[in-house]
């Protein structure tokens, strides 16, 4: 029997380490004939810690939300344990189609042998021994793969541009600087299947003629960095990285650069500047990195998920990959489901699936069965998609029509309690802080927009503020140098487009329809009050008066609108408006 504990960041945070140690101790003490191993995240983050048990015939049982106190269920491989994953969940996950994350949660990411046993490094071997660089690029072209980092640029075109550049040496760079709030797709691949990334980069390097690669990964991903470095070391030891790979003329090696976590370094020229030891600031294009990139030499940059698709395409064929998805959006896409959703985690689905299907069928619907309000697609560079167009298909063209973008794959779900004005303020606050400051439009423009949004949420909005936000947004999009500035206004513009009434309510009525903006709230004690005094005792500014067993009152001039009284009341005797 083999026992595998999910050991990604989400699993560890949920207690997987304690479960593993308890299992390890028990197996040793009782001298049990069981193999204990680890794997990365399989996407079901909300069910962690997860333990898979394989019997001697290879049949698998999945136990979820395991605690050290319940390891007997696993040791005995109980058939009727309440920890076994539900049939409903199994049916839900059956709609997931894994390509980039195919081996995540299946193999031990710290053992190269397991990757090799699962057809690992066969794709690069095929490329080196049977194909020319032009053949490889043609195969990627046939697959229809577009960059999964946000812009959706055809992968083959970037590779071909780098191949055509005559200068040498050339560089293959992976952008693993995943900075969107609520995004963790790349981290999961790095933690769960680092060899897949390495192989994808090797294929790309062979295609463009590069001998050196760099993975630019955010330093806030310590486990990802450790496992990736371990995978690089293992590949070197086996001669898969280094000189004359597979006894060919192809040589390639790889190193890691830990970035400081600046969101702007997700832009490829800013990333290059950071790699060179400079401040991460974007550069004018052209020239593009394919002509003059790292150290002014030909450079290709793709993100983790893009590279993670490459070995599968080369092993299974471009046609099979292109058969998934839509006409202009081929293959699959990995999404991180976060926010007000029941089943938070990762899902990989064919392009063309609707947002509604992803949220309700894969994500299980809205937390606490509240009403769906909107989903932020594409992170701070994206836009809000409201319930009225929840049937929108997830592909590049359809999302662009809504004012949102695919982005790297973050989906932040919002319910009826979310204030859309404050949500726009949150994302703009992020981009304003992350601005490198190089462009006046971005540096000053986002600051002014944030000031207006803050004023509105604080109850000090003025007539004309909405129009001013729109005007500023237009100027910032037109005048900014890089994608951060050009897309920074998107959350504001999309929320104005679909939730203009909420902006107007904040400005004209000094009310927050979602009842989230504290300065616009009024707390009142109604006749249901029995005079228990609980609200009075919890008020930090003594704004509540009243005798025991008599209705209390709130002095609105003293009230700081903290909501402590509302939270403390057990008799629904306090209303908020």
Wavefront OBJ file of the C-alpha trace (Angstrom):
o trace
v 0.000 0.000 0.000
v 1.211 3.508 -0.833
v 0.147 6.640 1.003
v 0.632 10.071 -0.576
v 0.135 13.280 1.413
v -0.622 16.518 -0.464
v 2.337 18.736 0.399
v 1.839 22.009 -1.428
v 1.722 25.339 0.392
v -2.043 25.064 0.881
v -1.766 21.545 2.321
v 1.068 22.485 4.662
v -0.871 25.535 5.871
v -3.869 23.303 6.597
v -1.812 20.840 8.656
v -0.403 18.338 6.143
v 2.944 18.359 7.952
v 1.363 17.105 11.165
v -0.576 14.438 9.275
v 2.596 13.259 7.518
v 4.560 13.058 10.774
v 1.752 11.147 12.478
v 1.616 8.649 9.619
v 5.390 8.332 9.529
v 5.551 7.660 13.279
v 2.770 5.093 13.173
v 4.249 3.189 10.215
v 7.631 3.026 11.917
v 6.310 2.053 15.351
v 4.051 -0.722 14.039
v 6.519 -1.812 11.344
v 3.822 -1.494 8.691
v 4.573 -2.434 5.088
v 3.503 0.863 3.639
v 5.239 3.446 1.473
v 4.754 7.051 2.573
v 5.338 9.832 0.076
v 4.344 13.414 -0.793
v 2.886 15.215 -3.805
v 2.027 18.784 -4.725
v -1.405 20.385 -4.699
v -4.056 18.681 -6.844
v -6.210 21.808 -6.909
v -8.683 20.969 -4.130
v -7.202 23.494 -1.710
v -10.447 23.798 0.280
v -10.295 20.088 1.203
v -6.738 20.041 2.502
v -5.056 18.154 4.081
v -5.586 15.506 1.386
v -4.218 11.962 1.522
v -4.357 9.493 -1.390
v -4.125 5.784 -0.615
v -3.200 3.263 -3.324
v -3.753 -0.439 -2.614
v -1.563 -3.178 -4.077
v -3.721 -3.276 -7.235
v -3.292 0.438 -7.806
v -6.816 1.428 -6.779
v -6.946 4.891 -5.232
v -8.987 6.281 -2.357
v -8.846 9.979 -1.528
v -9.256 11.124 2.069
v -9.901 14.829 2.679
v -9.625 17.227 5.614
v -7.502 14.664 7.403
v -6.238 15.319 10.926
v -3.523 13.464 12.872
v -6.263 12.036 15.111
v -7.907 10.315 12.140
v -4.943 8.508 10.605
v -6.426 5.124 11.578
v -8.913 5.578 8.753
v -5.998 5.803 6.349
v -3.851 3.071 7.891
v -6.789 0.681 7.735
v -7.911 2.071 4.347
v -11.482 2.224 5.609
v -14.167 1.900 2.961
v -16.857 3.779 4.869
v -14.822 6.605 6.394
v -16.507 10.004 6.434
v -13.157 11.395 5.287
v -13.408 9.790 1.851
v -14.034 12.350 -0.866
v -17.703 12.609 -1.796
v -19.057 11.251 -5.067
v -20.424 14.733 -5.740
v -16.930 16.166 -5.558
v -15.522 13.418 -7.779
v -18.227 14.162 -10.365
v -17.508 17.881 -10.142
v -13.768 17.382 -10.699
v -14.407 15.114 -13.688
v -15.014 18.216 -15.817
v -11.459 19.330 -15.249
v -9.043 18.630 -18.113
v -5.434 18.676 -16.955
v -2.561 19.558 -19.248
v -0.315 22.070 -17.504
v -1.177 20.558 -14.124
v -1.434 16.924 -15.240
v 1.191 15.621 -12.807
v 0.511 18.055 -9.942
v -0.758 16.127 -6.942
v 0.239 12.836 -8.591
v 4.041 12.612 -8.483
v 6.574 13.549 -5.837
v 7.970 16.872 -7.078
v 11.232 16.209 -5.258
v 12.018 12.967 -7.125
v 13.112 13.205 -10.758
v 12.655 9.444 -11.081
v 8.887 9.789 -10.709
v 8.759 12.475 -13.378
v 10.781 10.300 -15.750
v 8.565 7.280 -15.036
v 5.595 9.398 -16.154
v 7.014 10.120 -19.628
v 9.124 12.976 -18.334
v 11.859 14.442 -20.559
v 10.701 12.320 -23.488
v 9.353 15.399 -25.282
v 12.693 17.247 -25.236
v 14.464 14.078 -26.258
v 12.104 13.786 -29.237
v 12.736 17.418 -30.197
v 16.511 17.095 -30.035
v 16.771 13.754 -31.838
v 13.940 13.944 -34.380
v 13.089 17.597 -35.038
v 14.668 20.835 -36.166
v 14.037 24.090 -34.258
v 11.768 25.146 -37.131
v 9.795 21.907 -36.777
v 9.272 22.563 -33.065
v 8.035 26.101 -33.684
v 5.708 24.846 -36.403
v 4.235 22.301 -33.965
v 3.622 25.018 -31.365
v 2.045 27.163 -34.077
v -0.289 24.323 -35.006
v -1.356 23.927 -31.371
v -2.624 27.508 -31.214
v -0.970 28.020 -27.819
v -1.080 31.624 -26.660
v 0.855 33.074 -23.741
v -0.862 32.357 -20.443
v 0.686 35.302 -18.620
v -2.017 37.777 -19.534
v -1.527 39.270 -22.985
v -2.324 36.048 -24.847
v 0.327 36.615 -27.533
v 0.928 33.608 -29.855
v 3.775 31.607 -28.358
v 5.176 30.442 -31.691
v 5.497 34.013 -32.965
v 7.697 35.067 -30.042
v 9.823 31.948 -30.410
v 10.225 32.467 -34.133
v 11.235 36.094 -33.669
v 13.967 35.006 -31.246
v 15.075 32.232 -33.609
v 15.416 34.711 -36.487
v 17.592 37.045 -34.420
v 21.211 36.489 -35.418
v 22.972 37.738 -32.297
v 24.269 35.247 -29.745
v 24.098 34.079 -27.032
v 20.331 33.867 -26.622
v 18.344 33.526 -23.417
v 15.194 31.693 -22.422
v 13.474 33.341 -19.438
v 10.505 32.190 -17.388
v 8.365 34.834 -15.730
v 7.317 33.254 -12.428
v 6.768 36.629 -10.737
v 3.115 35.877 -10.048
v 1.848 39.085 -8.455
v -1.924 39.294 -8.972
v -3.948 39.330 -5.717
v -5.651 35.951 -5.410
v -3.470 34.212 -8.026
v -1.496 31.054 -7.248
v -1.497 29.074 -10.489
v 2.232 29.326 -11.196
v 3.146 28.635 -7.586
v 1.225 25.361 -7.665
v 2.999 24.215 -10.842
v 6.409 25.135 -9.421
v 5.660 23.284 -6.195
v 3.910 20.298 -7.752
v 5.737 19.616 -11.020
v 8.955 21.659 -11.408
v 10.474 19.249 -13.933
v 7.615 19.994 -16.324
v 8.620 23.664 -16.299
v 12.258 22.745 -16.866
v 11.376 20.517 -19.819
v 9.140 23.194 -21.341
v 11.948 25.746 -21.089
v 14.402 23.277 -22.614
v 12.132 22.763 -25.625
v 11.791 26.515 -26.030
v 15.547 26.971 -25.711
v 16.165 24.339 -28.385
v 13.659 26.077 -30.661
v 15.285 29.520 -30.445
v 18.918 28.433 -30.005
v 19.439 29.438 -26.371
v 21.988 27.827 -24.084
v 21.098 29.625 -20.867
v 17.808 30.007 -19.037
v 16.595 31.957 -16.020
v 13.493 31.459 -13.904
v 12.521 34.781 -12.357
v 10.446 33.724 -9.351
v 9.105 35.859 -6.518
v 10.980 35.411 -3.259
v 7.658 35.050 -1.408
v 7.454 31.516 -2.851
v 10.079 29.767 -0.685
v 8.773 26.221 -1.182
v 8.542 26.730 -4.940
v 12.135 27.976 -5.043
v 13.429 25.045 -2.968
v 11.684 22.440 -5.126
v 12.665 24.097 -8.391
v 16.312 24.332 -7.339
v 16.208 20.687 -6.272
v 14.765 19.732 -9.676
v 17.486 21.711 -11.489
v 20.199 19.993 -9.440
v 18.705 16.565 -10.136
v 18.455 17.261 -13.873
v 22.104 18.323 -13.921
v 23.177 15.175 -12.087
v 21.468 13.027 -14.706
v 22.940 14.996 -17.592
v 19.553 16.343 -18.667
v 20.791 19.888 -18.077
v 24.276 20.906 -19.130
v 26.497 20.163 -22.120
v 25.623 17.907 -25.073
v 22.225 16.800 -23.770
v 21.249 13.286 -24.916
v 24.618 13.099 -26.759
v 23.573 15.913 -29.076
v 25.017 19.312 -29.926
v 22.354 20.972 -27.766
v 23.513 22.443 -24.449
v 21.340 24.241 -21.937
v 21.512 25.170 -18.280
v 19.185 26.929 -15.923
v 19.325 29.141 -12.848
v 16.883 30.873 -10.508
v 16.614 34.585 -9.852
v 14.531 35.437 -6.782
v 12.669 38.686 -7.324
v 11.535 41.115 -4.651
v 7.871 40.770 -5.522
v 7.341 43.967 -7.512
v 4.165 43.629 -9.579
v 5.658 45.725 -12.384
v 8.359 43.079 -12.904
v 5.686 40.932 -14.473
v 6.169 43.227 -17.488
v 8.913 41.638 -19.549
v 11.218 44.636 -19.995
v 10.962 45.524 -16.291
v 11.762 41.898 -15.505
v 14.836 42.095 -17.723
v 15.969 45.274 -15.978
v 15.658 43.510 -12.621
v 17.629 40.517 -13.936
v 20.413 42.905 -14.901
v 20.575 44.289 -11.368
v 18.726 47.501 -12.128
v 15.515 48.857 -10.680
v 12.548 47.024 -12.192
v 11.235 49.629 -14.624
v 9.827 49.081 -18.129
v 11.714 50.104 -21.248
v 10.469 51.454 -24.544
v 9.517 48.915 -27.201
v 10.688 48.409 -29.903
v 13.239 46.939 -29.750
v 11.446 43.897 -28.377
v 13.205 41.347 -26.161
v 13.388 38.909 -29.093
v 15.873 41.343 -30.676
v 17.401 43.080 -27.649
v 16.472 41.666 -24.269
v 18.692 40.413 -21.436
v 22.069 42.204 -21.784
v 20.774 43.531 -25.138
v 20.771 40.005 -26.555
v 17.875 37.971 -28.048
v 15.593 36.836 -25.238
v 12.307 34.995 -25.067
v 10.034 35.334 -22.045
v 7.011 33.179 -21.234
v 5.255 32.500 -17.960
v 5.139 29.231 -16.006
v 1.812 27.972 -17.333
v 2.825 28.593 -20.950
v 5.958 26.487 -20.556
v 4.005 23.828 -18.627
v 1.850 23.204 -21.724
v 4.812 22.632 -24.049
v 5.881 19.044 -23.115
v 2.272 17.839 -23.387
v 1.897 19.389 -26.837
v 5.136 17.872 -28.105
v 4.250 14.449 -26.683
v 0.591 14.338 -27.737
v 0.623 16.453 -30.875
v -0.536 19.936 -31.817
v -3.822 18.692 -33.255
v -4.885 17.071 -29.988
v -4.184 20.292 -28.088
v -5.905 22.454 -30.703
v -8.985 20.216 -30.527
v -9.630 21.642 -27.056
v -10.951 25.154 -26.599
v -12.458 27.578 -29.116
v -11.541 28.878 -32.555
v -9.229 31.644 -31.334
v -8.455 30.278 -27.846
v -7.010 26.775 -27.993
v -6.223 24.340 -25.207
v -6.877 24.679 -21.508
v -6.526 27.426 -18.896
v -5.730 27.159 -15.202
v -7.789 29.375 -12.900
v -7.398 30.185 -9.238
v -10.816 30.451 -7.604
v -10.793 32.781 -4.599
v -13.084 35.141 -2.758
v -16.697 34.384 -1.829
v -16.741 30.865 -3.252
v -17.328 27.525 -1.563
v -14.625 25.481 -3.235
v -11.557 27.664 -3.457
v -8.571 26.253 -5.296
v -7.274 25.496 -8.777
v -9.199 24.288 -11.801
v -7.885 23.605 -15.295
v -10.591 23.678 -17.925
v -10.886 23.780 -21.706
v -11.150 27.271 -23.131
v -14.756 28.147 -23.893
v -16.311 26.964 -20.651
v -18.644 29.595 -19.227
v -17.926 31.613 -16.109
v -21.160 30.279 -14.642
v -20.020 26.674 -15.094
v -16.675 27.385 -13.463
v -18.168 29.177 -10.461
v -21.192 26.999 -9.810
v -20.255 23.565 -11.110
v -16.546 23.490 -10.328
v -16.441 26.068 -7.571
v -19.589 24.802 -5.841
v -21.348 28.165 -5.889
v -21.260 31.168 -3.601
v -20.179 30.924 0.020
v -23.101 30.704 2.478
v -25.444 30.481 -0.540
v -25.470 34.239 -0.992
v -26.217 35.898 -4.317
v -23.479 36.091 -6.910
v -22.674 39.689 -7.769
v -19.526 39.782 -9.898
v -16.190 38.165 -10.573
v -12.948 40.049 -11.068
v -11.129 38.482 -14.029
v -7.507 39.192 -14.757
v -6.531 40.623 -11.389
v -5.762 44.351 -11.018
v -5.343 44.568 -14.784
v -8.744 43.027 -15.477
v -12.344 43.919 -14.957
v -15.520 42.918 -13.167
v -18.032 40.674 -14.882
v -21.537 41.009 -13.350
v -24.239 38.399 -12.926
v -26.066 39.677 -16.029
v -23.325 38.261 -18.275
v -22.217 35.317 -16.155
v -22.759 33.037 -19.168
v -19.769 34.649 -20.891
v -17.393 32.061 -22.334
v -13.865 32.021 -21.011
v -11.816 32.862 -24.074
v -9.708 35.847 -25.054
v -12.236 37.439 -27.412
v -15.330 37.013 -25.216
v -13.653 38.336 -22.074
v -12.231 41.341 -23.902
v -15.748 42.269 -25.045
v -16.858 42.543 -21.407
v -14.046 44.918 -20.446
v -12.186 42.195 -18.577
v -9.172 40.149 -19.657
v -7.993 36.580 -19.251
v -4.945 37.729 -17.342
v -2.885 35.051 -15.687
v -6.026 33.272 -14.462
v -7.184 34.771 -11.177
v -10.928 34.724 -10.501
v -11.981 36.706 -7.436
v -15.643 35.948 -6.765
v -17.850 38.550 -5.082
v -21.277 38.235 -3.502
v -24.103 40.616 -2.616
v -22.167 41.995 0.359
v -19.326 43.319 -1.808
v -19.198 47.047 -2.442
v -18.087 47.456 -6.050
v -16.792 50.985 -5.482
v -14.614 49.786 -2.633
v -13.503 46.784 -4.697
v -12.367 49.124 -7.479
v -10.579 51.216 -4.848
v -8.840 48.074 -3.513
v -7.423 47.063 -6.899
v -6.432 50.613 -7.819
v -4.711 50.999 -4.445
v -2.682 47.907 -5.344
v -1.624 49.147 -8.779
v -0.932 52.648 -7.489
v 1.449 51.256 -4.868
v 3.048 48.909 -7.396
v 3.634 51.620 -9.998
v 7.340 52.047 -10.651
v 6.798 55.797 -11.012
v 8.484 56.150 -14.402
v 5.413 57.494 -16.229
v 3.680 60.666 -15.114
v 0.339 59.347 -16.353
v 0.617 56.234 -14.251
v 2.353 57.757 -11.208
v 0.150 60.829 -10.854
v -2.973 59.601 -12.624
v -3.511 56.507 -10.469
v -2.871 58.612 -7.355
v -5.581 61.097 -8.350
v -8.018 58.285 -9.203
v -7.352 56.624 -5.858
v -7.993 59.897 -4.039
v -11.365 60.245 -5.764
v -12.377 56.651 -5.043
v -11.325 56.992 -1.405
v -13.322 60.209 -1.113
v -16.403 58.494 -2.553
v -16.198 55.509 -0.189
v -15.777 57.879 2.752
v -18.973 59.728 1.912
v -17.356 62.817 0.433
v -18.038 62.143 -3.229
v -19.064 65.018 -5.500
v -21.103 65.367 -8.655
v -18.806 64.929 -11.609
v -16.507 62.455 -9.826
v -17.622 59.563 -12.040
v -16.947 61.552 -15.213
v -13.593 62.680 -13.829
v -12.627 59.057 -13.101
v -13.508 58.122 -16.680
v -11.502 61.013 -18.099
v -8.454 60.200 -15.969
v -8.718 56.528 -16.905
v -8.678 57.386 -20.606
v -5.598 59.576 -20.204
v -3.734 56.974 -18.120
v -4.451 54.185 -20.606
v -3.273 56.318 -23.507
v -0.158 57.773 -21.895
v 1.365 54.964 -19.831
v 4.485 53.199 -21.033
v 3.752 49.622 -19.943
v 0.848 47.276 -19.377
v 0.589 48.078 -15.664
v -0.378 51.674 -16.313
v -2.367 50.913 -19.453
v -4.588 48.440 -17.607
v -4.635 49.994 -14.123
v -7.982 51.803 -14.720
v -9.755 48.616 -15.912
v -11.350 47.646 -12.564
v -12.661 51.208 -12.188
v -14.001 51.440 -15.726
v -15.675 48.031 -15.582
v -17.362 48.729 -12.233
v -18.610 52.101 -13.526
v -19.890 50.347 -16.637
v -21.847 47.680 -14.777
v -22.423 49.208 -11.329
v -22.792 52.929 -12.005
v -25.825 52.995 -9.716
v -23.601 52.080 -6.756
v -21.286 54.986 -7.508
v -24.290 57.320 -7.734
v -25.728 56.009 -4.444
v -22.427 56.732 -2.705
v -22.201 60.248 -4.145
v -25.820 61.463 -4.211
v -27.462 59.539 -1.381
v -24.392 59.039 0.806
v -25.362 55.378 1.052
v -23.442 52.171 0.387
v -25.945 49.661 -1.079
v -23.736 46.753 -0.010
v -23.448 48.216 3.508
v -19.664 47.921 3.582
v -18.382 51.505 3.572
v -18.395 52.327 7.280
v -18.577 56.117 6.912
v -21.855 55.761 5.040
v -23.555 53.461 7.533
v -26.040 54.320 10.242
v -26.675 51.927 13.151
v -30.075 52.085 14.831
v -31.522 50.197 17.817
v -35.087 49.076 17.137
v -37.977 47.954 19.342
v -36.697 44.364 19.472
v -34.128 45.548 22.015
v -34.642 43.921 25.462
v -32.102 46.095 27.232
v -29.523 43.374 27.873
v -26.712 45.915 27.666
v -24.457 43.760 25.481
v -24.184 46.426 22.782
v -23.462 49.073 25.390
v -20.603 47.049 26.901
v -19.020 46.454 23.481
v -19.162 50.054 22.288
v -15.577 51.449 22.413
v -16.672 55.121 22.530
v -19.653 54.874 24.917
v -22.087 56.052 22.269
v -24.888 53.782 23.547
v -27.074 54.684 26.511
v -30.055 53.045 28.208
v -31.209 51.390 31.382
v -31.223 47.629 31.947
v -34.303 45.913 30.420
v -35.166 49.106 28.532
v -34.590 49.974 24.889
v -31.150 51.486 24.327
v -30.195 54.351 21.995
v -27.151 55.205 19.874
v -25.827 58.763 19.880
v -25.073 59.271 16.173
v -22.762 62.210 16.880
v -20.483 59.990 18.963
v -20.849 56.730 16.999
v -17.701 55.844 15.012
v -19.575 53.241 12.934
v -17.283 50.390 13.946
v -20.131 47.849 13.985
v -19.182 46.312 17.340
v -22.714 46.737 18.639
v -24.208 45.098 15.563
v -21.865 42.145 15.899
v -22.555 41.769 19.619
v -26.372 41.906 19.501
v -27.989 38.467 19.826
v -31.576 39.630 19.266
v -31.385 41.307 15.823
v -32.271 44.528 17.564
v -29.789 46.683 15.652
v -30.228 47.630 12.029
v -27.652 49.017 9.651
v -28.527 51.309 6.777
l 1 2 3 4 5 6 7 8 9 10 11 12 13 14 15 16 17 18 19 20 21 22 23 24 25 26 27 28 29 30 31 32 33 34 35 36 37 38 39 40 41 42 43 44 45 46 47 48 49 50 51 52 53 54 55 56 57 58 59 60 61 62 63 64 65 66 67 68 69 70 71 72 73 74 75 76 77 78 79 80 81 82 83 84 85 86 87 88 89 90 91 92 93 94 95 96 97 98 99 100 101 102 103 104 105 106 107 108 109 110 111 112 113 114 115 116 117 118 119 120 121 122 123 124 125 126 127 128 129 130 131 132 133 134 135 136 137 138 139 140 141 142 143 144 145 146 147 148 149 150 151 152 153 154 155 156 157 158 159 160 161 162 163 164 165 166 167 168 169 170 171 172 173 174 175 176 177 178 179 180 181 182 183 184 185 186 187 188 189 190 191 192 193 194 195 196 197 198 199 200 201 202 203 204 205 206 207 208 209 210 211 212 213 214 215 216 217 218 219 220 221 222 223 224 225 226 227 228 229 230 231 232 233 234 235 236 237 238 239 240 241 242 243 244 245 246 247 248 249 250 251 252 253 254 255 256 257 258 259 260 261 262 263 264 265 266 267 268 269 270 271 272 273 274 275 276 277 278 279 280 281 282 283 284 285 286 287 288 289 290 291 292 293 294 295 296 297 298 299 300 301 302 303 304 305 306 307 308 309 310 311 312 313 314 315 316 317 318 319 320 321 322 323 324 325 326 327 328 329 330 331 332 333 334 335 336 337 338 339 340 341 342 343 344 345 346 347 348 349 350 351 352 353 354 355 356 357 358 359 360 361 362 363 364 365 366 367 368 369 370 371 372 373 374 375 376 377 378 379 380 381 382 383 384 385 386 387 388 389 390 391 392 393 394 395 396 397 398 399 400 401 402 403 404 405 406 407 408 409 410 411 412 413 414 415 416 417 418 419 420 421 422 423 424 425 426 427 428 429 430 431 432 433 434 435 436 437 438 439 440 441 442 443 444 445 446 447 448 449 450 451 452 453 454 455 456 457 458 459 460 461 462 463 464 465 466 467 468 469 470 471 472 473 474 475 476 477 478 479 480 481 482 483 484 485 486 487 488 489 490 491 492 493 494 495 496 497 498 499 500 501 502 503 504 505 506 507 508 509 510 511 512 513 514 515 516 517 518 519 520 521 522 523 524 525 526 527 528 529 530 531 532 533 534 535 536 537 538 539 540 541 542 543 544 545 546 547 548 549 550 551 552 553 554 555 556 557 558 559 560 561 562 563 564 565 566 567 568 569 570 571 572 573 574 575 576 577
